[in-house]
């Protein structure tokens, strides 16, 4: 009997997921053509069903007042939902909110927390910002080694020339205040992170190369 009852439940989940994706696709189309009210309605439905990208975009709509009255608290609510699900841009945005005190009390600890989450997800600007937090001891224990590491990681990952140059220059400035041992330790941490990235990406690259 349990096996018999399982099929309708799985079928329901499949239909539900299709509905969520349909709302998200409709929302994107509406947003692209400038129908903000319809986009807001569809993004809300998809967000309430747990669609992470929809939650991030709904946060932007509340923040900018697209199709809804501007409401920074509701924006932060949806960004937090997306951030807790691992959305790097949402995590970065929450870091910005707490660092620059956008409608919340300034909180460097929370800013560092969310920028770290985004940095671990590969967000280049969050990686740079985290380097600065360690350089000056904002919300984290001051650490030239960690600052060097995150500036280096940001430089390596940046496609934007301005960010790449800024990260490289700041890393070099920090290095001037470090001992040889500290630089070697920082370089070890950078290589350690690079090896983790390669470990994660290698199976993905292998999959696509064999297709």
VEXVOGU-68266 format. One record per residue (C-alpha): residue in three letters; x, y, z. Coordinates in steps of 0.5 Angstrom, whole numbers, plus 500, padded with zeros to 3 digits. Each point is the difference from the previous one (the first is absolute). Last residue first. Layout:
% VEXVOGU-68266
MARMI   residuo    px    py    pz
MARMI       ALA     X     Y     Z
...
***
This chain:
% VEXVOGU-68266
MARMI   residuo    px    py    pz
MARMI       UNK   559   529   452
MARMI       UNK   507   498   503
MARMI       UNK   502   507   500
MARMI       UNK   494   502   504
MARMI       UNK   501   495   505
MARMI       UNK   507   501   501
MARMI       UNK   499   507   501
MARMI       UNK   495   499   506
MARMI       UNK   504   494   503
MARMI       UNK   506   505   500
MARMI       UNK   496   506   503
MARMI       UNK   500   498   507
MARMI       UNK   507   498   501
MARMI       UNK   503   506   496
MARMI       UNK   496   504   505
MARMI       UNK   503   497   506
MARMI       UNK   507   500   496
MARMI       UNK   499   507   499
MARMI       UNK   498   501   508
MARMI       UNK   507   496   502
MARMI       UNK   504   505   495
MARMI       UNK   497   506   503
MARMI       UNK   501   497   507
MARMI       UNK   507   498   499
MARMI       UNK   502   507   497
MARMI       UNK   497   503   506
MARMI       UNK   505   496   504
MARMI       UNK   506   502   496
MARMI       UNK   498   507   501
MARMI       UNK   500   499   507
MARMI       UNK   507   497   501
MARMI       UNK   503   505   495
MARMI       UNK   497   505   505
MARMI       UNK   494   505   498
MARMI       UNK   500   507   500
MARMI       UNK   502   501   493
MARMI       UNK   495   494   498
MARMI       UNK   494   504   502
MARMI       UNK   502   505   494
MARMI       UNK   501   495   495
MARMI       UNK   493   497   502
MARMI       UNK   497   507   499
MARMI       UNK   503   500   493
MARMI       UNK   498   494   498
MARMI       UNK   493   501   503
MARMI       UNK   499   507   496
MARMI       UNK   503   497   494
MARMI       UNK   495   494   499
MARMI       UNK   494   505   502
MARMI       UNK   502   505   495
MARMI       UNK   501   494   495
MARMI       UNK   494   497   501
MARMI       UNK   500   492   499
MARMI       UNK   502   499   507
MARMI       UNK   502   493   502
MARMI       UNK   507   501   501
MARMI       UNK   500   507   503
MARMI       UNK   494   498   505
MARMI       UNK   504   494   502
MARMI       UNK   507   504   501
MARMI       UNK   496   505   504
MARMI       UNK   497   495   504
MARMI       UNK   506   497   502
MARMI       UNK   504   506   502
MARMI       UNK   494   502   504
MARMI       UNK   501   494   504
MARMI       UNK   507   500   501
MARMI       UNK   500   507   502
MARMI       UNK   495   499   505
MARMI       UNK   495   504   505
MARMI       UNK   495   496   503
MARMI       UNK   494   501   497
MARMI       UNK   494   505   500
MARMI       UNK   505   505   497
MARMI       UNK   507   498   502
MARMI       UNK   503   505   495
MARMI       UNK   503   495   495
MARMI       UNK   495   495   502
MARMI       UNK   494   504   498
MARMI       UNK   504   502   493
MARMI       UNK   501   493   498
MARMI       UNK   493   498   501
MARMI       UNK   498   506   496
MARMI       UNK   505   497   494
MARMI       UNK   496   493   501
MARMI       UNK   494   503   500
MARMI       UNK   501   504   494
MARMI       UNK   502   493   496
MARMI       UNK   494   496   503
MARMI       UNK   503   493   499
MARMI       UNK   495   496   505
MARMI       UNK   505   501   506
MARMI       UNK   500   507   498
MARMI       UNK   493   501   501
MARMI       UNK   500   496   507
MARMI       UNK   506   505   502
MARMI       UNK   496   506   498
MARMI       UNK   494   498   504
MARMI       UNK   504   499   506
MARMI       UNK   504   506   499
MARMI       UNK   494   504   500
MARMI       UNK   497   497   506
MARMI       UNK   507   502   504
MARMI       UNK   500   507   497
MARMI       UNK   493   501   502
MARMI       UNK   497   507   499
MARMI       UNK   493   501   502
MARMI       UNK   495   498   495
MARMI       UNK   497   505   494
MARMI       UNK   506   499   496
MARMI       UNK   506   500   505
MARMI       UNK   506   500   495
MARMI       UNK   503   494   503
MARMI       UNK   493   496   502
MARMI       UNK   497   502   493
MARMI       UNK   506   498   496
MARMI       UNK   501   493   504
MARMI       UNK   492   499   498
MARMI       UNK   502   501   493
MARMI       UNK   506   496   500
MARMI       UNK   495   494   503
MARMI       UNK   495   501   494
MARMI       UNK   505   500   495
MARMI       UNK   503   494   502
MARMI       UNK   493   496   501
MARMI       UNK   502   494   505
MARMI       UNK   493   499   503
MARMI       UNK   501   504   506
MARMI       UNK   501   506   495
MARMI       UNK   494   499   496
MARMI       UNK   495   500   506
MARMI       UNK   505   506   503
MARMI       UNK   499   504   493
MARMI       UNK   492   499   501
MARMI       UNK   500   503   507
MARMI       UNK   505   505   498
MARMI       UNK   495   503   494
MARMI       UNK   494   499   505
MARMI       UNK   504   505   505
MARMI       UNK   502   505   494
MARMI       UNK   493   501   498
MARMI       UNK   499   504   494
MARMI       UNK   492   499   498
MARMI       UNK   499   495   494
MARMI       UNK   501   499   493
MARMI       UNK   508   502   500
MARMI       UNK   501   504   507
MARMI       UNK   507   499   499
MARMI       UNK   501   496   507
MARMI       UNK   494   496   499
MARMI       UNK   502   498   493
MARMI       UNK   507   498   502
MARMI       UNK   497   496   505
MARMI       UNK   496   497   495
MARMI       UNK   506   498   496
MARMI       UNK   503   497   506
MARMI       UNK   494   496   501
MARMI       UNK   499   498   493
MARMI       UNK   507   497   500
MARMI       UNK   499   496   506
MARMI       UNK   493   497   498
MARMI       UNK   497   498   507
MARMI       UNK   493   499   498
MARMI       UNK   499   507   503
MARMI       UNK   505   503   495
MARMI       UNK   496   497   494
MARMI       UNK   494   503   502
MARMI       UNK   503   507   502
MARMI       UNK   504   500   493
MARMI       UNK   493   499   496
MARMI       UNK   497   506   504
MARMI       UNK   506   504   499
MARMI       UNK   501   499   493
MARMI       UNK   492   501   499
MARMI       UNK   501   507   503
MARMI       UNK   507   501   497
MARMI       UNK   498   500   493
MARMI       UNK   506   502   497
MARMI       UNK   501   495   494
MARMI       UNK   506   497   504
MARMI       UNK   496   500   506
MARMI       UNK   494   496   497
MARMI       UNK   505   495   497
MARMI       UNK   503   499   506
MARMI       UNK   494   499   504
MARMI       UNK   497   495   495
MARMI       UNK   507   496   501
MARMI       UNK   499   500   507
MARMI       UNK   493   498   500
MARMI       UNK   501   495   496
MARMI       UNK   506   497   504
MARMI       UNK   495   500   506
MARMI       UNK   495   496   496
MARMI       UNK   504   495   498
MARMI       UNK   503   499   507
MARMI       UNK   493   499   502
MARMI       UNK   498   495   495
MARMI       UNK   506   496   501
MARMI       UNK   499   500   508
MARMI       UNK   492   498   499
MARMI       UNK   503   494   495
MARMI       UNK   505   498   506
MARMI       UNK   494   500   505
MARMI       UNK   495   496   495
MARMI       UNK   505   495   499
MARMI       UNK   502   499   508
MARMI       UNK   493   498   501
MARMI       UNK   501   493   497
MARMI       UNK   507   499   503
MARMI       UNK   497   501   507
MARMI       UNK   494   495   498
***
